Amino acid sequence: MDLKFAAIVGACAVGGYLLTHYVLSMSTQARSDEDPLGIGRRRPLPPAPPGVVPWFQTLGVSENASLEEIKRNYRQLISQHHPDKVTNLGVDIRLLAEQRSKDINAAYEEGLARRRTG
């Protein structure tokens, strides 16, 4: 191995370390109760289109549920419907679990956003 190649590999390793450190330090910033996912402020969400189940029904809470109640029901539902729990039951069931998890996550984010905007 010549010296030029070793210098290039070393420079790439240092650059990769610095980039990784920067990205990871951004994701560990303090999160508040108003922003538990660390996603920052977003525009207010529009109402759900007709035929779509409202977020609070998906989570099994009332429309005026507290943040704690939303979080509790979200954790319970996501643990029941997580795709990793049904990997041995076949592709169709896994796909259904993935869709249900996506619906639950979307309802949770909407519920949190509505709590922030009041």
Buried (B, 14 or more C-beta within 10 A) or exposed (E): EEEEEEEEEEEEEEEEEEEEEEEEEEEEEEEEEEBBEEEEEEEEEEEBEEEEEEBBEBBBBEEEBEBEBBBBBBEEBBEEBBBEEBEEEEEEBBEBBBEBBEBBBEBBBBBBBBBBEE
